[in-house]
Every structure is written in C-alpha cells, then in structure tokens.
C-alpha cells in the first residue's frame, strides 16, 4: 500500500515542478527576466536527474547533500529532513544565490530575479 502512495506523491511533485518551470518560462518570455524562490530552486536541485546526493547521520539527525553541475552553473543544496538549510548557485565568475536558513529564513518565499546576461 505504501509503494503506490509513494509513487503518487513523487508523480505529483514532478507535475508541480513541471508546472513551475512552465510558469517561469512564461514569466521570462513576458518580462525578459526569470524569477524563482528558494523552495523552487531547492526542488529543482533535489529532483533533477543529474543531481548527486549523499546522506549523513550526525547525532541522530539525517542530513542530505545535493550537488548539480550544468555547464558553468553549479548548484548545492543541504537539507535536514524536509528543511532547507543551505542553497548555493554559482557560475565561474559570480556567486548568484547564497541562502542560509539561520540568517535568511524570512527570504524563503521571496522571488529572486535572474536577469539575462549579455556577452
């Protein structure tokens, strides 16, 4: 019984991620900018098929570490259970996003605007 429920939950998560990606694409098309929240970035990193995950149990608590490299963009996510502790997005030249739960908790749902880079 648990396996079908787990599959249903995972499918629902993936549908939400796809819907969020579609909305971000539409916003980008209309405004020329792209926005995302920390939660959306964390979901993107966590559920991307190329993400590498490691888990450590420290003092009875389970911590998960996710890394994703896409060309020149490097993503890093750290969680404790379902809580987001840290999110970093970097390029070779810039530190794009740096979120720490102990100092930025009030910014969790605030949209972050990503401007198009021109070379």
ZARO-249638 format. One line per 3 residues: number of its first residue (from 1); for each residue z, y, x of N, C-alpha, C, O. Coordinates in nm, 3 decimals. Example, Ala and Ser with C-alpha at 12.3 -4.5 7.8 and 13.67 -1.06 7.14 Angstrom:
BEGIN
1> 0.780 -0.569 1.319 0.780 -0.450 1.230 0.780 -0.330 1.320 0.846 -0.332 1.424 | 0.708 -0.225 1.285 0.714 -0.106 1.367 0.787 0.003 1.290 0.804 0.114 1.341
% end
This chain:
BEGIN
1> 0.000 -0.119 0.082 0.000 0.000 0.000 0.000 0.126 0.086 -0.061 0.226 0.050 | 0.069 0.121 0.202 0.077 0.238 0.288 -0.056 0.272 0.353 -0.086 0.390 0.373 | -0.137 0.172 0.385 -0.264 0.197 0.454 -0.361 0.276 0.366 -0.419 0.372 0.416
4> -0.383 0.241 0.237 -0.473 0.322 0.155 -0.424 0.466 0.137 -0.504 0.559 0.135 | -0.294 0.485 0.126 -0.240 0.621 0.114 -0.264 0.698 0.242 -0.301 0.815 0.238 | -0.244 0.633 0.356 -0.267 0.698 0.485 -0.414 0.737 0.500 -0.445 0.846 0.547
7> -0.505 0.646 0.459 -0.648 0.677 0.465 -0.682 0.795 0.374 -0.762 0.882 0.411 | -0.622 0.798 0.256 -0.647 0.907 0.162 -0.597 1.041 0.219 -0.664 1.143 0.206 | -0.480 1.039 0.281 -0.426 1.161 0.340 -0.514 1.209 0.453 -0.543 1.329 0.463
10> -0.559 1.118 0.540 -0.647 1.157 0.651 -0.780 1.211 0.601 -0.832 1.308 0.656 | -0.836 1.150 0.497 -0.961 1.198 0.440 -0.944 1.337 0.380 -1.031 1.422 0.395 | -0.831 1.360 0.314 -0.802 1.491 0.257 -0.789 1.595 0.367 -0.840 1.707 0.353
13> -0.722 1.561 0.476 -0.708 1.653 0.589 -0.845 1.690 0.645 -0.873 1.807 0.671 | -0.929 1.590 0.664 -1.062 1.616 0.720 -1.146 1.703 0.625 -1.220 1.789 0.671 | -1.133 1.681 0.494 -1.204 1.764 0.397 -1.156 1.909 0.404 -1.237 2.001 0.397
16> -1.026 1.928 0.419 -0.973 2.064 0.432 -1.021 2.131 0.560 -1.053 2.250 0.560 | -1.027 2.056 0.669 -1.075 2.111 0.795 -1.221 2.150 0.783 -1.262 2.256 0.831 | -1.301 2.065 0.718 -1.443 2.097 0.699 -1.459 2.219 0.611 -1.546 2.303 0.637
19> -1.377 2.231 0.506 -1.384 2.348 0.418 -1.346 2.473 0.494 -1.411 2.577 0.478 | -1.242 2.465 0.576 -1.201 2.581 0.655 -1.311 2.621 0.753 -1.336 2.740 0.773 | -1.376 2.522 0.814 -1.486 2.552 0.907 -1.601 2.621 0.834 -1.662 2.713 0.888
22> -1.630 2.576 0.712 -1.737 2.640 0.634 -1.701 2.785 0.602 -1.785 2.874 0.612 | -1.576 2.808 0.563 -1.531 2.944 0.531 -1.540 3.032 0.655 -1.585 3.147 0.647 | -1.496 2.980 0.771 -1.505 3.058 0.895 -1.650 3.091 0.928 -1.680 3.202 0.974
25> -1.740 2.995 0.906 -1.881 3.020 0.933 -1.934 3.130 0.841 -2.010 3.216 0.885 | -1.897 3.127 0.715 -1.942 3.229 0.620 -1.886 3.367 0.658 -1.958 3.467 0.651 | -1.759 3.372 0.697 -1.699 3.500 0.740 -1.773 3.552 0.861 -1.803 3.671 0.869
28> -1.803 3.464 0.955 -1.875 3.503 1.076 -2.013 3.558 1.040 -2.056 3.658 1.097 | -2.080 3.494 0.946 -2.213 3.539 0.905 -2.207 3.677 0.839 -2.291 3.763 0.865 | -2.107 3.697 0.754 -2.098 3.822 0.678 -2.046 3.939 0.761 -2.094 4.051 0.747
31> -1.948 3.914 0.847 -1.882 4.024 0.918 -1.918 4.034 1.065 -1.892 4.136 1.127 | -1.978 3.931 1.121 -2.009 3.932 1.264 -1.889 3.898 1.350 -1.897 3.903 1.473 | -1.777 3.862 1.287 -1.658 3.819 1.361 -1.609 3.688 1.303 -1.649 3.648 1.193
34> -1.523 3.623 1.376 -1.466 3.497 1.330 -1.314 3.508 1.336 -1.259 3.559 1.434 | -1.247 3.461 1.232 -1.101 3.462 1.232 -1.050 3.320 1.209 -1.117 3.237 1.148 | -0.930 3.296 1.258 -0.862 3.168 1.237 -0.713 3.192 1.252 -0.672 3.284 1.322
37> -0.633 3.111 1.187 -0.488 3.118 1.203 -0.445 3.016 1.308 -0.523 2.929 1.347 | -0.323 3.027 1.352 -0.268 2.931 1.447 -0.271 2.790 1.387 -0.303 2.694 1.457 | -0.238 2.778 1.259 -0.241 2.648 1.194 -0.382 2.589 1.192 -0.399 2.469 1.213
40> -0.484 2.672 1.168 -0.621 2.624 1.169 -0.664 2.581 1.309 -0.729 2.478 1.326 | -0.626 2.660 1.409 -0.658 2.621 1.547 -0.590 2.489 1.583 -0.651 2.402 1.645 | -0.463 2.475 1.544 -0.390 2.352 1.574 -0.455 2.232 1.506 -0.468 2.126 1.568
43> -0.497 2.247 1.382 -0.564 2.138 1.311 -0.697 2.104 1.378 -0.732 1.986 1.391 | -0.770 2.206 1.419 -0.897 2.183 1.487 -0.876 2.102 1.615 -0.948 2.006 1.641 | -0.776 2.142 1.695 -0.748 2.072 1.821 -0.701 1.929 1.792 -0.748 1.834 1.854
46> -0.609 1.917 1.699 -0.545 1.788 1.671 -0.644 1.683 1.619 -0.636 1.567 1.657 | -0.737 1.723 1.534 -0.825 1.626 1.468 -0.966 1.620 1.525 -1.050 1.547 1.472 | -0.993 1.694 1.631 -1.126 1.688 1.691 -1.143 1.551 1.759 -1.050 1.502 1.823
49> -1.261 1.490 1.745 -1.279 1.355 1.802 -1.271 1.347 1.954 -1.244 1.240 2.009 | -1.293 1.458 2.025 -1.287 1.458 2.172 -1.150 1.494 2.227 -1.133 1.501 2.349 | -1.053 1.516 2.142 -0.919 1.555 2.186 -0.847 1.438 2.251 -0.852 1.325 2.203
52> -0.779 1.469 2.361 -0.696 1.370 2.430 -0.551 1.396 2.389 -0.505 1.510 2.392 | -0.480 1.289 2.352 -0.342 1.302 2.304 -0.249 1.217 2.389 -0.281 1.104 2.425 | -0.132 1.274 2.419 -0.026 1.195 2.480 0.104 1.226 2.406 0.122 1.336 2.354
55> 0.192 1.129 2.401 0.318 1.143 2.329 0.432 1.108 2.422 0.424 1.012 2.499 | 0.539 1.187 2.415 0.659 1.160 2.494 0.780 1.168 2.403 0.789 1.254 2.316 | 0.874 1.077 2.424 1.001 1.082 2.353 1.107 1.133 2.450 1.134 1.071 2.553
58> 1.164 1.246 2.418 1.265 1.309 2.501 1.390 1.334 2.419 1.385 1.403 2.317 | 1.501 1.279 2.461 1.629 1.294 2.393 1.619 1.257 2.245 1.682 1.320 2.160 | 1.541 1.153 2.216 1.527 1.107 2.079 1.428 1.185 1.994 1.412 1.155 1.876
61> 1.361 1.284 2.052 1.262 1.363 1.980 1.123 1.328 2.030 1.103 1.307 2.150 | 1.027 1.322 1.939 0.890 1.287 1.975 0.806 1.414 1.990 0.793 1.492 1.896 | 0.748 1.432 2.108 0.661 1.545 2.136 0.520 1.494 2.159 0.501 1.392 2.225
64> 0.420 1.565 2.103 0.280 1.527 2.123 0.208 1.640 2.195 0.231 1.758 2.167 | 0.122 1.603 2.287 0.046 1.699 2.367 -0.103 1.670 2.348 -0.147 1.557 2.372 | -0.179 1.771 2.307 -0.321 1.756 2.280 -0.398 1.849 2.373 -0.361 1.965 2.390
67> -0.506 1.799 2.432 -0.594 1.883 2.513 -0.738 1.856 2.470 -0.777 1.743 2.440 | -0.816 1.963 2.469 -0.956 1.955 2.430 -1.035 2.049 2.519 -1.002 2.167 2.530 | -1.139 1.998 2.581 -1.228 2.079 2.664 -1.366 2.078 2.601 -1.425 1.972 2.579
70> -1.417 2.198 2.571 -1.550 2.214 2.516 -1.625 2.315 2.601 -1.616 2.436 2.578 | -1.697 2.265 2.700 -1.767 2.354 2.791 -1.669 2.439 2.868 -1.583 2.387 2.940 | -1.682 2.572 2.855 -1.593 2.664 2.926 -1.466 2.697 2.848 -1.384 2.775 2.897
73> -1.448 2.640 2.729 -1.330 2.669 2.648 -1.235 2.551 2.654 -1.274 2.437 2.631 | -1.108 2.581 2.686 -1.005 2.479 2.700 -0.895 2.506 2.598 -0.843 2.617 2.589 | -0.860 2.404 2.520 -0.758 2.414 2.416 -0.639 2.327 2.454 -0.655 2.218 2.510
76> -0.519 2.376 2.422 -0.398 2.299 2.447 -0.304 2.319 2.329 -0.285 2.432 2.283 | -0.246 2.209 2.279 -0.155 2.212 2.166 -0.036 2.123 2.197 -0.051 2.013 2.249 | 0.083 2.173 2.164 0.205 2.094 2.178 0.278 2.097 2.045 0.297 2.203 1.986
79> 0.319 1.977 1.997 0.390 1.969 1.869 0.516 1.885 1.884 0.528 1.800 1.972 | 0.609 1.911 1.795 0.729 1.827 1.779 0.726 1.781 1.634 0.759 1.857 1.543 | 0.685 1.656 1.613 0.662 1.610 1.477 0.545 1.687 1.420 0.436 1.687 1.477
82> 0.566 1.754 1.307 0.459 1.835 1.247 0.473 1.983 1.283 0.392 2.065 1.240 | 0.574 2.018 1.361 0.596 2.158 1.401 0.510 2.195 1.520 0.506 2.122 1.619 | 0.441 2.307 1.511 0.359 2.358 1.621 0.448 2.435 1.717 0.510 2.534 1.678
85> 0.455 2.390 1.841 0.538 2.458 1.941 0.457 2.553 2.027 0.505 2.661 2.062 | 0.335 2.514 2.061 0.255 2.594 2.155 0.107 2.572 2.129 0.064 2.459 2.106 | 0.028 2.681 2.133 -0.117 2.674 2.126 -0.172 2.768 2.232 -0.132 2.884 2.239
88> -0.265 2.717 2.313 -0.334 2.799 2.412 -0.482 2.774 2.401 -0.527 2.660 2.390 | -0.560 2.883 2.405 -0.706 2.875 2.412 -0.747 2.963 2.528 -0.714 3.081 2.532 | -0.821 2.904 2.622 -0.864 2.976 2.743 -1.012 2.954 2.769 -1.068 2.850 2.737
91> -1.073 3.056 2.829 -1.205 3.039 2.888 -1.184 3.049 3.038 -1.071 3.065 3.084 | -1.290 3.041 3.114 -1.276 3.053 3.259 -1.226 3.191 3.300 -1.154 3.204 3.398 | -1.264 3.294 3.223 -1.227 3.431 3.259 -1.113 3.491 3.176 -1.049 3.586 3.221
94> -1.088 3.438 3.057 -0.994 3.502 2.965 -0.894 3.403 2.906 -0.923 3.286 2.886 | -0.776 3.455 2.878 -0.676 3.384 2.800 -0.691 3.435 2.658 -0.646 3.546 2.627 | -0.754 3.357 2.569 -0.791 3.403 2.436 -0.672 3.403 2.341 -0.648 3.503 2.273
97> -0.597 3.292 2.335 -0.482 3.280 2.244 -0.367 3.219 2.320 -0.383 3.123 2.395 | -0.249 3.278 2.300 -0.126 3.223 2.356 -0.020 3.232 2.248 0.031 3.341 2.220 | 0.015 3.119 2.186 0.114 3.115 2.080 0.232 3.031 2.127 0.214 2.920 2.176
100> 0.352 3.085 2.111 0.476 3.014 2.140 0.565 3.028 2.017 0.591 3.139 1.972 | 0.612 2.917 1.964 0.689 2.920 1.840 0.819 2.999 1.854 0.864 3.061 1.758 | 0.880 2.998 1.973 1.007 3.067 1.990 0.993 3.218 1.990 1.092 3.288 1.969
103> 0.871 3.272 2.011 0.855 3.417 2.010 0.756 3.467 1.906 0.759 3.585 1.870 | 0.666 3.381 1.857 0.557 3.424 1.770 0.561 3.361 1.631 0.458 3.357 1.564 | 0.675 3.313 1.586 0.684 3.242 1.458 0.630 3.325 1.342 0.569 3.270 1.251
106> 0.651 3.456 1.345 0.603 3.541 1.237 0.451 3.558 1.238 0.396 3.610 1.141 | 0.382 3.515 1.343 0.237 3.527 1.353 0.165 3.398 1.319 0.043 3.388 1.338 | 0.236 3.298 1.268 0.178 3.167 1.241 0.059 3.174 1.145 -0.042 3.108 1.168
109> 0.069 3.252 1.039 -0.036 3.257 0.937 -0.121 3.382 0.946 -0.208 3.404 0.861 | -0.099 3.465 1.046 -0.179 3.587 1.062 -0.315 3.549 1.119 -0.322 3.475 1.217 | -0.423 3.600 1.059 -0.555 3.566 1.113 -0.578 3.631 1.249 -0.544 3.747 1.271
112> -0.637 3.554 1.338 -0.674 3.602 1.470 -0.824 3.625 1.467 -0.899 3.535 1.429 | -0.868 3.741 1.506 -1.011 3.773 1.502 -1.072 3.745 1.639 -1.022 3.789 1.742 | -1.182 3.670 1.637 -1.257 3.639 1.757 -1.388 3.716 1.752 -1.471 3.693 1.664
115> -1.407 3.807 1.846 -1.530 3.885 1.848 -1.636 3.810 1.926 -1.605 3.733 2.017 | -1.761 3.833 1.889 -1.871 3.771 1.963 -1.881 3.835 2.101 -1.873 3.957 2.115 | -1.898 3.753 2.201 -1.912 3.802 2.338 -2.060 3.824 2.366 -2.144 3.740 2.334
118> -2.091 3.938 2.427 -2.229 3.963 2.465 -2.238 3.963 2.616 -2.153 4.019 2.685 | -2.341 3.900 2.667 -2.356 3.887 2.812 -2.469 3.975 2.858 -2.499 3.980 2.977
% end
